Amino acid sequence: MISTCNKNITLQSNENKSLVMGRIEKANPATLNPCHKESDLTYKCLDDNNYDRDKCLKAMENYQLCKSFWGFVRTQRRREGKYPLLPPEEERDEIKKYYIDAFLSAKR
């Protein structure tokens, strides 16, 4: 306890503090980007084919479709008031099943 101006202030010990100061944990890229795998496949294809985009059209289309889908999911979840807008990795398979029909009908 510290006494200043007749006020008692209790200081917390380091054990009780929940914040880690000065250190930010690096997140798994797949956690932040649901299309991380598709992105890696696209870059690998480009690397393997001397950046000839014509040889990697399928990989690039797959990546664009993935980004479009997850953008659609974010928009729908925002409209529905569901947060976080991008669900955690362990819930993404279930989310895909839930939103895929709506996404495909919106693309037509």
C-alpha positions in Angstrom: 0.0 0.0 0.0 1.1 3.5 -0.8 -0.2 6.5 1.1 -0.4 9.7 -0.8 -2.5 12.7 0.1 -4.2 10.6 2.8 -5.4 8.2 0.1 -4.5 4.5 0.2 -3.7 2.9 -3.2 -3.2 -0.8 -3.5 -0.7 -1.9 -6.2 -1.3 -5.2 -7.9 1.5 -7.7 -8.0 2.8 -8.8 -11.4 1.1 -12.1 -10.9 -2.4 -10.5 -11.0 -1.8 -8.4 -14.1 -3.4 -9.9 -17.2 -1.6 -7.7 -19.8 1.8 -8.6 -21.2 3.5 -5.3 -21.9 5.7 -4.7 -24.8 5.1 -8.1 -26.5 2.7 -8.9 -29.3 2.1 -12.5 -30.1 2.3 -13.3 -33.8 -0.9 -14.8 -35.2 -1.0 -17.8 -37.5 -1.6 -16.4 -41.0 -4.5 -18.8 -41.5 -6.2 -17.4 -38.5 -6.3 -13.9 -40.0 -6.7 -15.0 -43.7 -9.2 -17.8 -44.5 -7.7 -17.9 -48.0 -4.1 -18.4 -46.9 -3.9 -21.9 -48.4 -5.2 -20.7 -51.7 -2.8 -17.7 -51.7 0.2 -20.0 -51.0 -0.9 -22.3 -53.8 -1.2 -19.4 -56.2 2.2 -18.1 -55.4 3.7 -21.6 -55.6 2.2 -22.0 -59.1 3.5 -18.6 -60.2 7.0 -19.4 -58.8 7.0 -22.8 -60.5 6.0 -21.3 -63.9 8.2 -18.2 -64.0 5.2 -16.0 -63.2 3.4 -17.0 -66.3 -0.2 -16.1 -65.2 -1.7 -18.0 -68.1 -0.5 -21.3 -66.5 -1.9 -20.4 -63.1 -5.4 -19.3 -64.0 -7.2 -22.0 -62.1 -5.2 -21.3 -58.9 -5.8 -17.6 -59.2 -9.6 -18.1 -59.9 -9.8 -20.4 -56.9 -8.1 -17.7 -54.8 -10.5 -15.0 -56.1 -13.5 -17.2 -55.4 -12.3 -17.8 -51.9 -11.8 -14.1 -51.2 -15.3 -13.4 -52.7 -16.9 -16.0 -50.5 -15.4 -14.8 -47.3 -16.2 -11.2 -48.2 -19.8 -12.4 -48.7 -19.7 -14.1 -45.3 -18.4 -11.0 -43.6 -21.2 -8.9 -45.2 -23.9 -11.3 -44.2 -22.6 -11.7 -40.6 -22.5 -7.9 -40.3 -26.1 -7.6 -41.5 -27.1 -10.3 -39.1 -25.3 -8.7 -36.2 -23.0 -11.6 -35.7 -19.5 -11.0 -34.5 -16.7 -11.6 -35.1 -17.3 -11.0 -38.8 -14.6 -13.6 -39.6 -15.3 -16.8 -37.6 -12.5 -18.6 -35.8 -10.7 -21.4 -37.8 -12.4 -24.2 -36.0 -15.9 -22.9 -37.0 -15.1 -22.2 -40.7 -16.2 -25.6 -42.1 -19.6 -25.2 -40.5 -19.8 -21.6 -41.7 -19.0 -22.7 -45.3 -21.9 -25.2 -45.2 -24.2 -22.5 -43.9 -23.4 -19.8 -46.4 -22.4 -21.6 -49.5 -25.9 -21.9 -51.0 -26.7 -18.2 -50.5 -23.3 -17.3 -52.0 -23.8 -19.4 -55.1 -27.3 -18.1 -55.6 -26.0 -14.5 -55.2 -23.3 -15.2 -57.8 -25.9 -16.2 -60.5 
